[in-house]
């Protein structure tokens, strides 16, 4: 009977460890995805800034890239 309690406690601890590891892995994956998205957005903003410096308008970039003018202006505002 006492050994059953110890077995149950050990199983609970193993379960808790497994859940914690899974949660950590999910959190890490989410963080990586966010970092990649931010890096991609920053790269787009840098490219847009260079294209504007070369004389392109936001409207021209919108037409060329298939992005809305609001998206372009938002990216430029966020990373400038």
Secondary structure by P-SEA (a helix, b strand, c coil): caaaaaaaaaaaaaaaaaaaaaaaaaaaaaaaaaaaaaaaaaaaaaaaaaaaaacccaaaaaaaccccaaaaaaaaaacc
